[in-house]
Amino acid sequence: MFFKVLVLIFCPVLAQDSHEGKANTFTSYWNMPTFQCARYKLGFEKLGEKYNILQNKNDVFQGDQMTILYHPGSFPEIKSDGNLTNGGVPQEANLTEHLQLFEETFNRSIPDVHFAGMGIIDFEHWRPVYNQNFGTLNKYRELSEEIEKKLHPSWSTAEIKAEARRRFELHGRMFMEKSVLLARTLRPKATWGYYGFPHCFNHKMLDTCGANIEAQNDNTTWLFSACDTINPALYVYGEDKATQDQWKDWIKGRVKEAQRVRDGVKDEKRRTVVPYYTLLDPTTDEFLSKETIVNSISTLRDLKIDGLIIWVSSSHVNSKQKCEDLYKFIDTVFGPALIN
């Protein structure tokens, strides 16, 4: 993801709804870059009050209620032009250098040592499960196997692949686990999680991720153990290509997997499931239909999620018309869906 617009919705308390006078079971946190709309004086702050959405002080993007860090530090990466950052793959990268840069970036982004909101690390270069690096991420497997071929020219293809997977996952774990644990150490009053995990890949619109994916995610229990929040992504790509019932099942599959991996961590810590959800169809940049919004929120309530982070891109608030459209959508569709 690029620069994002987020609304965080938690469900731990009852708040009085100032709009309808009803009890609102969601406490909403607004971290939208609507500072881009400030010049138009639309009154997003009043809109937040209307639907009991709490905003960061002064409507900043990274603030006291929530902040998100995009690829902080020096995570290894294979860039689109083929150039490598910090070795390209975790088994070739300098972890110490990464953690030093991570801390520097972290402290610049969150100068308040008493920050007690929700913190999210958005890292999407590669996935810690080796076999989940496919499509545009397949290059991480290819480079990993090339490295092993040079180190072990007499090995079989099966041996090369097995060693590439072992080393990638071992060092990938070190990068992701130590990064979030460092974040928790630096700002212990906050909660921390990774955007987009666990992955589900239920693209056939099923209410399950499948036994194979569940087994893969079980091998990353260490990741969910290190986090305070579990944050799967619920982005409705191609809204009109599936029925409402199919989208409900799709949401159920991803949320239930997040709840399953959370419950698989055997300790006394209470972790929350707080998915990401977009207000627009990323394939068209059009706002989702009222039916999809209402059905999605209803489904998520039935699943008893702990919260919801709503996303739209900063490109959706880079003009007066777009700011007005977002305001209207929240006031007439999204906001009412939250309180009804």
TIDOVO-210993 format. One record per residue (C-alpha): residue number from 1; x, y, z. Coordinates in steps of 0.001 Angstrom, whole numbers, always signed. Example, Ala and Ser with C-alpha at 12.3 -4.5 7.8 and 13.67 -1.06 7.14 Angstrom:
% residues 2
@nr->1 X->+12300 Y->-4500 Z->+7800
@nr->2 X->+13670 Y->-1060 Z->+7140
END
This chain:
% residues 340
@nr->1 X->+0 Y->+0 Z->+0
@nr->2 X->+1008 Y->+3581 Z->-443
@nr->3 X->+48 Y->+6530 Z->+1789
@nr->4 X->-3243 Y->+5430 Z->+3289
@nr->5 X->-6396 Y->+6749 Z->+4795
@nr->6 X->-7467 Y->+4798 Z->+7803
@nr->7 X->-10392 Y->+4719 Z->+10174
@nr->8 X->-9985 Y->+2414 Z->+13132
@nr->9 X->-13093 Y->+973 Z->+14700
@nr->10 X->-12906 Y->-771 Z->+18042
@nr->11 X->-15651 Y->-2575 Z->+19884
@nr->12 X->-14596 Y->-2705 Z->+23551
@nr->13 X->-16965 Y->-109 Z->+24973
@nr->14 X->-20383 Y->+1429 Z->+24428
@nr->15 X->-20339 Y->+5017 Z->+23251
@nr->16 X->-23359 Y->+7300 Z->+23024
@nr->17 X->-24197 Y->+8140 Z->+19431
@nr->18 X->-24570 Y->+11889 Z->+19080
@nr->19 X->-26334 Y->+11565 Z->+15714
@nr->20 X->-29188 Y->+9185 Z->+16489
@nr->21 X->-29045 Y->+9078 Z->+20283
@nr->22 X->-28485 Y->+5330 Z->+20147
@nr->23 X->-25844 Y->+3236 Z->+21854
@nr->24 X->-22972 Y->+2770 Z->+19404
@nr->25 X->-20966 Y->-382 Z->+20079
@nr->26 X->-18040 Y->+906 Z->+18014
@nr->27 X->-15508 Y->+3479 Z->+19096
@nr->28 X->-14011 Y->+4843 Z->+15887
@nr->29 X->-10551 Y->+6334 Z->+15421
@nr->30 X->-9959 Y->+8523 Z->+12395
@nr->31 X->-6435 Y->+8688 Z->+10993
@nr->32 X->-7290 Y->+9990 Z->+7553
@nr->33 X->-4980 Y->+12469 Z->+5809
@nr->34 X->-7902 Y->+14862 Z->+5565
@nr->35 X->-5432 Y->+17607 Z->+6380
@nr->36 X->-5200 Y->+17636 Z->+2580
@nr->37 X->-8816 Y->+18827 Z->+2628
@nr->38 X->-8340 Y->+21476 Z->+5331
@nr->39 X->-8192 Y->+24334 Z->+2831
@nr->40 X->-11754 Y->+23532 Z->+1739
@nr->41 X->-13158 Y->+23848 Z->+5281
@nr->42 X->-15527 Y->+20902 Z->+4943
@nr->43 X->-15581 Y->+20186 Z->+8659
@nr->44 X->-14327 Y->+16611 Z->+8831
@nr->45 X->-13829 Y->+17096 Z->+12575
@nr->46 X->-17549 Y->+17720 Z->+13047
@nr->47 X->-18292 Y->+14712 Z->+10876
@nr->48 X->-16130 Y->+12631 Z->+13173
@nr->49 X->-18042 Y->+13895 Z->+16187
@nr->50 X->-21349 Y->+13155 Z->+14482
@nr->51 X->-20523 Y->+9469 Z->+14181
@nr->52 X->-18391 Y->+9208 Z->+17324
@nr->53 X->-15176 Y->+8918 Z->+15345
@nr->54 X->-12192 Y->+10088 Z->+17385
@nr->55 X->-9440 Y->+11754 Z->+15377
@nr->56 X->-5760 Y->+12244 Z->+16030
@nr->57 X->-5063 Y->+15617 Z->+17579
@nr->58 X->-5003 Y->+18317 Z->+14893
@nr->59 X->-6162 Y->+15717 Z->+12348
@nr->60 X->-2591 Y->+14540 Z->+11648
@nr->61 X->-1954 Y->+11293 Z->+9807
@nr->62 X->+425 Y->+9858 Z->+12398
@nr->63 X->-890 Y->+10901 Z->+15773
@nr->64 X->-1861 Y->+10040 Z->+19294
@nr->65 X->-4592 Y->+7509 Z->+18462
@nr->66 X->-2951 Y->+5579 Z->+15643
@nr->67 X->+100 Y->+5580 Z->+13431
@nr->68 X->+1396 Y->+3454 Z->+10585
@nr->69 X->+5018 Y->+2947 Z->+9545
@nr->70 X->+5769 Y->+2106 Z->+5911
@nr->71 X->+8716 Y->-286 Z->+5462
@nr->72 X->+10669 Y->+1245 Z->+8363
@nr->73 X->+14369 Y->+495 Z->+8601
@nr->74 X->+16146 Y->-1450 Z->+5872
@nr->75 X->+14135 Y->-4564 Z->+5151
@nr->76 X->+15788 Y->-6552 Z->+2323
@nr->77 X->+14110 Y->-5923 Z->-1020
@nr->78 X->+14454 Y->-6744 Z->-4696
@nr->79 X->+13410 Y->-3557 Z->-6441
@nr->80 X->+11406 Y->-3484 Z->-9652
@nr->81 X->+14567 Y->-2630 Z->-11624
@nr->82 X->+16382 Y->-5634 Z->-10169
@nr->83 X->+18573 Y->-3679 Z->-7773
@nr->84 X->+18908 Y->-5077 Z->-4273
@nr->85 X->+18371 Y->-3315 Z->-960
@nr->86 X->+20221 Y->-4856 Z->+1989
@nr->87 X->+21037 Y->-8066 Z->+159
@nr->88 X->+17651 Y->-8474 Z->-1487
@nr->89 X->+16607 Y->-11512 Z->+565
@nr->90 X->+16655 Y->-11878 Z->+4363
@nr->91 X->+19327 Y->-14601 Z->+4454
@nr->92 X->+21760 Y->-12211 Z->+2733
@nr->93 X->+20792 Y->-9091 Z->+4693
@nr->94 X->+22368 Y->-7229 Z->+7607
@nr->95 X->+19873 Y->-7481 Z->+10468
@nr->96 X->+21855 Y->-5208 Z->+12801
@nr->97 X->+21886 Y->-2420 Z->+10211
@nr->98 X->+18157 Y->-2836 Z->+9669
@nr->99 X->+17304 Y->-2618 Z->+13364
@nr->100 X->+19465 Y->+484 Z->+13801
@nr->101 X->+17715 Y->+2216 Z->+10910
@nr->102 X->+14362 Y->+906 Z->+12127
@nr->103 X->+14864 Y->+2578 Z->+15499
@nr->104 X->+15951 Y->+5855 Z->+13889
@nr->105 X->+12924 Y->+5904 Z->+11574
@nr->106 X->+10663 Y->+4841 Z->+14407
@nr->107 X->+11750 Y->+7628 Z->+16757
@nr->108 X->+11388 Y->+10267 Z->+14043
@nr->109 X->+7899 Y->+9059 Z->+13167
@nr->110 X->+6730 Y->+8612 Z->+16761
@nr->111 X->+8608 Y->+11151 Z->+18913
@nr->112 X->+6172 Y->+10766 Z->+21816
@nr->113 X->+7697 Y->+8106 Z->+24079
@nr->114 X->+4316 Y->+7815 Z->+25797
@nr->115 X->+2434 Y->+6956 Z->+22594
@nr->116 X->-369 Y->+4620 Z->+23655
@nr->117 X->-2369 Y->+4207 Z->+20462
@nr->118 X->-2358 Y->+1527 Z->+17789
@nr->119 X->+816 Y->+1104 Z->+15775
@nr->120 X->+943 Y->-759 Z->+12465
@nr->121 X->+4024 Y->-1863 Z->+10537
@nr->122 X->+3242 Y->-1977 Z->+6830
@nr->123 X->+5795 Y->-4309 Z->+5258
@nr->124 X->+4949 Y->-5885 Z->+1908
@nr->125 X->+8234 Y->-6596 Z->+80
@nr->126 X->+8039 Y->-10342 Z->+769
@nr->127 X->+6162 Y->-12827 Z->+2939
@nr->128 X->+7807 Y->-14877 Z->+5706
@nr->129 X->+6229 Y->-18103 Z->+4398
@nr->130 X->+8486 Y->-19053 Z->+1474
@nr->131 X->+5774 Y->-20636 Z->-673
@nr->132 X->+3515 Y->-17596 Z->-263
@nr->133 X->+5970 Y->-15577 Z->-2359
@nr->134 X->+4366 Y->-16095 Z->-5763
@nr->135 X->+3346 Y->-13859 Z->-8648
@nr->136 X->+5318 Y->-10617 Z->-8471
@nr->137 X->+7022 Y->-11919 Z->-5317
@nr->138 X->+8345 Y->-15090 Z->-6965
@nr->139 X->+11634 Y->-13252 Z->-7557
@nr->140 X->+12487 Y->-13781 Z->-3883
@nr->141 X->+12343 Y->-17547 Z->-4330
@nr->142 X->+14295 Y->-17350 Z->-7575
@nr->143 X->+17123 Y->-15343 Z->-5997
@nr->144 X->+17164 Y->-17591 Z->-2937
@nr->145 X->+17575 Y->-20673 Z->-5118
@nr->146 X->+20250 Y->-19023 Z->-7264
@nr->147 X->+22239 Y->-18335 Z->-4102
@nr->148 X->+22027 Y->-21971 Z->-3011
@nr->149 X->+23043 Y->-23222 Z->-6471
@nr->150 X->+26256 Y->-21192 Z->-6237
@nr->151 X->+26939 Y->-22426 Z->-2713
@nr->152 X->+26114 Y->-26063 Z->-3485
@nr->153 X->+26677 Y->-26740 Z->-7220
@nr->154 X->+26469 Y->-30510 Z->-6774
@nr->155 X->+23112 Y->-30519 Z->-4983
@nr->156 X->+19885 Y->-31728 Z->-6562
@nr->157 X->+17054 Y->-29349 Z->-7414
@nr->158 X->+15033 Y->-30661 Z->-4478
@nr->159 X->+17929 Y->-30068 Z->-2081
@nr->160 X->+18454 Y->-26552 Z->-3431
@nr->161 X->+14792 Y->-25642 Z->-3000
@nr->162 X->+14621 Y->-27095 Z->+505
@nr->163 X->+17702 Y->-25205 Z->+1683
@nr->164 X->+16547 Y->-21965 Z->+37
@nr->165 X->+13241 Y->-22246 Z->+1832
@nr->166 X->+14863 Y->-23108 Z->+5177
@nr->167 X->+17304 Y->-20199 Z->+5140
@nr->168 X->+14771 Y->-17689 Z->+3799
@nr->169 X->+12186 Y->-18525 Z->+6462
@nr->170 X->+14770 Y->-18625 Z->+9268
@nr->171 X->+16163 Y->-15181 Z->+8502
@nr->172 X->+12817 Y->-13756 Z->+7430
@nr->173 X->+11521 Y->-14604 Z->+10875
@nr->174 X->+14428 Y->-12761 Z->+12482
@nr->175 X->+13673 Y->-9577 Z->+10541
@nr->176 X->+9929 Y->-9531 Z->+11159
@nr->177 X->+9957 Y->-10803 Z->+14722
@nr->178 X->+12771 Y->-8583 Z->+15986
@nr->179 X->+11278 Y->-5515 Z->+14279
@nr->180 X->+7897 Y->-5733 Z->+15978
@nr->181 X->+9483 Y->-6671 Z->+19313
@nr->182 X->+11699 Y->-3587 Z->+19027
@nr->183 X->+8620 Y->-1455 Z->+18340
@nr->184 X->+6973 Y->-2863 Z->+21461
@nr->185 X->+10102 Y->-2111 Z->+23484
@nr->186 X->+10393 Y->+1460 Z->+22211
@nr->187 X->+6696 Y->+2310 Z->+22724
@nr->188 X->+5438 Y->-256 Z->+25257
@nr->189 X->+2150 Y->+1530 Z->+25951
@nr->190 X->+1018 Y->+1124 Z->+22333
@nr->191 X->-251 Y->-1977 Z->+20552
@nr->192 X->+1645 Y->-3307 Z->+17531
@nr->193 X->+830 Y->-5471 Z->+14543
@nr->194 X->+1700 Y->-6093 Z->+10881
@nr->195 X->-612 Y->-5032 Z->+8084
@nr->196 X->-2094 Y->-7851 Z->+6009
@nr->197 X->-1413 Y->-10902 Z->+8166
@nr->198 X->-2431 Y->-13656 Z->+8088
@nr->199 X->-2830 Y->-14225 Z->+4368
@nr->200 X->-5754 Y->-16336 Z->+3222
@nr->201 X->-5832 Y->-16408 Z->-602
@nr->202 X->-9539 Y->-17373 Z->-663
@nr->203 X->-9928 Y->-15849 Z->-4114
@nr->204 X->-12637 Y->-18363 Z->-4981
@nr->205 X->-14883 Y->-16498 Z->-2509
@nr->206 X->-14989 Y->-19303 Z->+52
@nr->207 X->-15485 Y->-18900 Z->+3794
@nr->208 X->-12261 Y->-20801 Z->+4464
@nr->209 X->-8629 Y->-20392 Z->+3458
@nr->210 X->-8044 Y->-24106 Z->+2968
@nr->211 X->-6011 Y->-26658 Z->+4919
@nr->212 X->-2790 Y->-25926 Z->+3025
@nr->213 X->-2842 Y->-22206 Z->+3839
@nr->214 X->-3840 Y->-22888 Z->+7438
@nr->215 X->-839 Y->-25201 Z->+7799
@nr->216 X->+1459 Y->-22533 Z->+6353
@nr->217 X->+78 Y->-19897 Z->+8708
@nr->218 X->+513 Y->-22266 Z->+11647
@nr->219 X->+4240 Y->-22137 Z->+10938
@nr->220 X->+4191 Y->-18388 Z->+11640
@nr->221 X->+2686 Y->-18582 Z->+15113
@nr->222 X->+5855 Y->-16787 Z->+16210
@nr->223 X->+4685 Y->-13705 Z->+14272
@nr->224 X->+1267 Y->-13554 Z->+15907
@nr->225 X->+2838 Y->-14257 Z->+19284
@nr->226 X->+5080 Y->-11210 Z->+18853
@nr->227 X->+2162 Y->-8940 Z->+17892
@nr->228 X->-571 Y->-7295 Z->+19937
@nr->229 X->-3012 Y->-7070 Z->+17018
@nr->230 X->-3820 Y->-9311 Z->+14044
@nr->231 X->-4562 Y->-7224 Z->+10943
@nr->232 X->-5740 Y->-9159 Z->+7858
@nr->233 X->-6672 Y->-7216 Z->+4725
@nr->234 X->-10277 Y->-7097 Z->+3474
@nr->235 X->-10047 Y->-5172 Z->+203
@nr->236 X->-13002 Y->-5673 Z->-2133
@nr->237 X->-11342 Y->-6017 Z->-5545
@nr->238 X->-13876 Y->-6155 Z->-8381
@nr->239 X->-17047 Y->-5606 Z->-6374
@nr->240 X->-19356 Y->-6464 Z->-9275
@nr->241 X->-17590 Y->-9770 Z->-10018
@nr->242 X->-19134 Y->-11551 Z->-7043
@nr->243 X->-22505 Y->-11672 Z->-5310
@nr->244 X->-23150 Y->-10138 Z->-1913
@nr->245 X->-23296 Y->-13608 Z->-361
@nr->246 X->-19936 Y->-14448 Z->-1910
@nr->247 X->-18363 Y->-11289 Z->-502
@nr->248 X->-19754 Y->-12174 Z->+2920
@nr->249 X->-18150 Y->-15620 Z->+2701
@nr->250 X->-14889 Y->-14070 Z->+1526
@nr->251 X->-14836 Y->-11772 Z->+4561
@nr->252 X->-15723 Y->-14646 Z->+6873
@nr->253 X->-12875 Y->-16763 Z->+5557
@nr->254 X->-10251 Y->-14101 Z->+6185
@nr->255 X->-11512 Y->-13002 Z->+9571
@nr->256 X->-11986 Y->-16545 Z->+10846
@nr->257 X->-8416 Y->-17373 Z->+9838
@nr->258 X->-7170 Y->-14334 Z->+11752
@nr->259 X->-9141 Y->-15430 Z->+14785
@nr->260 X->-7849 Y->-18983 Z->+14402
@nr->261 X->-4171 Y->-17989 Z->+14342
@nr->262 X->-4763 Y->-15622 Z->+17240
@nr->263 X->-6298 Y->-18434 Z->+19265
@nr->264 X->-3371 Y->-20647 Z->+18305
@nr->265 X->-1000 Y->-18551 Z->+20393
@nr->266 X->-955 Y->-20268 Z->+23762
@nr->267 X->-241 Y->-17591 Z->+26331
@nr->268 X->-2181 Y->-15286 Z->+28644
@nr->269 X->-1957 Y->-12203 Z->+26421
@nr->270 X->-5162 Y->-10900 Z->+24837
@nr->271 X->-4655 Y->-10104 Z->+21174
@nr->272 X->-7210 Y->-8267 Z->+19078
@nr->273 X->-8297 Y->-8941 Z->+15489
@nr->274 X->-8486 Y->-5605 Z->+13672
@nr->275 X->-8808 Y->-6066 Z->+9881
@nr->276 X->-8220 Y->-3495 Z->+7163
@nr->277 X->-11178 Y->-2595 Z->+4953
@nr->278 X->-11322 Y->-248 Z->+1988
@nr->279 X->-14112 Y->+2201 Z->+1173
@nr->280 X->-13354 Y->+1955 Z->-2545
@nr->281 X->-12944 Y->-809 Z->-5076
@nr->282 X->-9191 Y->-659 Z->-5874
@nr->283 X->-9845 Y->-1851 Z->-9434
@nr->284 X->-12114 Y->+1096 Z->-10278
@nr->285 X->-11432 Y->+3744 Z->-7593
@nr->286 X->-15198 Y->+3960 Z->-7151
@nr->287 X->-16815 Y->+3961 Z->-3723
@nr->288 X->-18294 Y->+630 Z->-2702
@nr->289 X->-22067 Y->+320 Z->-2913
@nr->290 X->-24198 Y->+966 Z->+134
@nr->291 X->-25256 Y->-2685 Z->+63
@nr->292 X->-21655 Y->-3882 Z->+232
@nr->293 X->-20806 Y->-1485 Z->+3062
@nr->294 X->-23857 Y->-2439 Z->+5126
@nr->295 X->-23396 Y->-6166 Z->+4528
@nr->296 X->-19693 Y->-5983 Z->+5309
@nr->297 X->-20180 Y->-4190 Z->+8617
@nr->298 X->-23024 Y->-6526 Z->+9565
@nr->299 X->-20866 Y->-9561 Z->+8778
@nr->300 X->-17952 Y->-8188 Z->+10766
@nr->301 X->-20191 Y->-7501 Z->+13740
@nr->302 X->-21493 Y->-11065 Z->+13604
@nr->303 X->-17893 Y->-12285 Z->+13599
@nr->304 X->-17260 Y->-10215 Z->+16741
@nr->305 X->-14113 Y->-8557 Z->+15476
@nr->306 X->-12311 Y->-6269 Z->+17886
@nr->307 X->-11925 Y->-3426 Z->+15435
@nr->308 X->-11705 Y->-2315 Z->+11824
@nr->309 X->-9261 Y->-114 Z->+9945
@nr->310 X->-10810 Y->+1597 Z->+6931
@nr->311 X->-8517 Y->+2555 Z->+4076
@nr->312 X->-8572 Y->+4893 Z->+1116
@nr->313 X->-5532 Y->+6324 Z->-613
@nr->314 X->-4310 Y->+9891 Z->-229
@nr->315 X->-4946 Y->+10159 Z->-3972
@nr->316 X->-8631 Y->+10069 Z->-3069
@nr->317 X->-8355 Y->+13327 Z->-1117
@nr->318 X->-6060 Y->+15325 Z->-3398
@nr->319 X->-8708 Y->+17670 Z->-4817
@nr->320 X->-11726 Y->+19588 Z->-3582
@nr->321 X->-14129 Y->+17322 Z->-5458
@nr->322 X->-12582 Y->+14175 Z->-4009
@nr->323 X->-12664 Y->+15630 Z->-507
@nr->324 X->-16322 Y->+16523 Z->-925
@nr->325 X->-17083 Y->+13055 Z->-2289
@nr->326 X->-15393 Y->+11373 Z->+674
@nr->327 X->-17217 Y->+13611 Z->+3126
@nr->328 X->-20563 Y->+12827 Z->+1505
@nr->329 X->-19865 Y->+9086 Z->+1390
@nr->330 X->-19011 Y->+8944 Z->+5078
@nr->331 X->-21986 Y->+11118 Z->+6016
@nr->332 X->-24565 Y->+9270 Z->+3935
@nr->333 X->-23273 Y->+5681 Z->+3697
@nr->334 X->-20409 Y->+4672 Z->+5952
@nr->335 X->-21286 Y->+6686 Z->+9056
@nr->336 X->-24944 Y->+5593 Z->+9179
@nr->337 X->-23873 Y->+1967 Z->+8625
@nr->338 X->-21723 Y->+2206 Z->+11752
@nr->339 X->-24536 Y->+3317 Z->+14027
@nr->340 X->-27493 Y->+1373 Z->+12613
END
